[in-house]
Amino acid sequence: MEVNAKLTNSVNATATTTLKADEIKQKVEKLAQKSAKNVKIDGFRPGKVPVAEIIKRYGKDLQNDARGELYRDFISEFVRLVNKSDADIISEPRVLKFDEKDGNIDVEVEISFRPSVDITGYEELIPSFEEPKVQKSEIDAKIDEILNMLAPLKKVEKDSLEKGDFAKFDFEGFVDGETFEGGKAEGYVLEIGSGQFIPGFEDGMIGLKVGEERDINVTFPAEYGAAHLAGKAAVFKVKLHEIQVKETPKLDEETLKKILPNEENPTAKLLEDRISDQIKAEKLAKLVSDELKPNFAKAAVEKFSFDLPNNIVEQEIDMQFRNNWMSFSDEERKQFQEDPKALEAQRAKYRDDALNSVKLTFIIDELAKVRNINVADNEILQTIYFEAYRYGADPKEHLENYKKQGMIPAVKMALIEEKLFSDLFNKKAENK
């Protein structure tokens, strides 16, 4: 097999070869001879099946296997000729040409390799910033929020239901005179004014007296999650059983122990300190996300220069194109499906963003190595499980979906990035 290979830059190389018909034939015969030792066919003794019979019965599979072996031999020789190793390869080779004619197959392939990234001087790019400050009013507001969450509901005797009260009631909804799934409950507790129910429902309950029944007319929002209800007029029959209010607890020793269960001697001052740290961390996280990280990323992409693997860039372009697919009109989508030139013209619009995104990914990867940032498997698992809980999904099924879609590496990369930038900017704040 004659292989012509060349590096187009430090991380990309192309090679061509021809898988000749006689080479494929010889490989088929060799595979058939090997199979003859183990294949069992009625009428033949074990190990005595003629090669011709093997080829006759399994010729198509043997052809595919022969081509596959020759292609792998080609890739191995390709990598050797450009003085690289299999460990240097990043992602699958891109097949640029695979043309069959008269039994011969002309092949052209591009392979990309992991770039060498030098991030010397990255510290200079970390933006200067003022460490977030926390006001006493913010701490007090957070404590009030916590106390409100701990507050038990207490039945009260009132003339009628007001905004801010909690209603314990039964309801049943009707659309076009018919009940619908999820439209009925008994003894439901709802904070009036919380906005949990569809617009108009909670306002329609204001003024109800205990024991009173009322019909509330509402319209489901046009963008409502259940398509069969979206935009539909509905009538809810409600009956109020109790009016309840929250009884906010005092910040006494018992309440402090509930808020700080792992502290032997919880105090109001300790709680304030903990909340102050939490608020400061949240402010810093927002500052990092909104300002520091984008500024650092922009500066890093501009400062560091290295060749990028073409196949990774193409994958990023494809991903950006897919992510924007639903933003195109039906006419545009049809044009992209039928006109290769229109498709390539649209893909080209994402190239600059894709180049910057891929470059930043390699910079972050190198930074993580330099700063010893690691993510354990249990952290990835925990992140996916928490996401499942948040959306009410089964955690194990959620994890399996991530695996099937090949999204685990993306989750790991996101966690590494989060840890890295937290480390970069927290250390910067500590050194001030």
Secondary structure by P-SEA (a helix, b strand, c coil): cbbbbbbccccbbbbbbbbcaaaaaaaaaaaaaaacccccccccccccccaaaaaaacaaaaaaaaaaaaaaaaaaaaaaaaccccccccccccccbbbbcccbbbbbbbbbcccccccccccccccccccccccaaaaaaaaaaaaaaabbbbbbbccccccccccccccccccccccccccccccccccccccccccccccccccccccbbbbbbbbccccccccccccccbbbbbbbcbbbbbbcccccaaaaaaaccccccccaaaaaaaaaaaaaaaaaaaaaaccaaaaaaaaaaacbbbbccaaaaaaaaaaaaaaacccccaaaaaaaaccaaaaaaaaaaaaaaaaaaaaaaaaaaaaaaaacccccaaaaaaaaaaaaaaacccaaaaaaaaaaacaaaaaaaaaaaaaaaaaaaaaaaaac
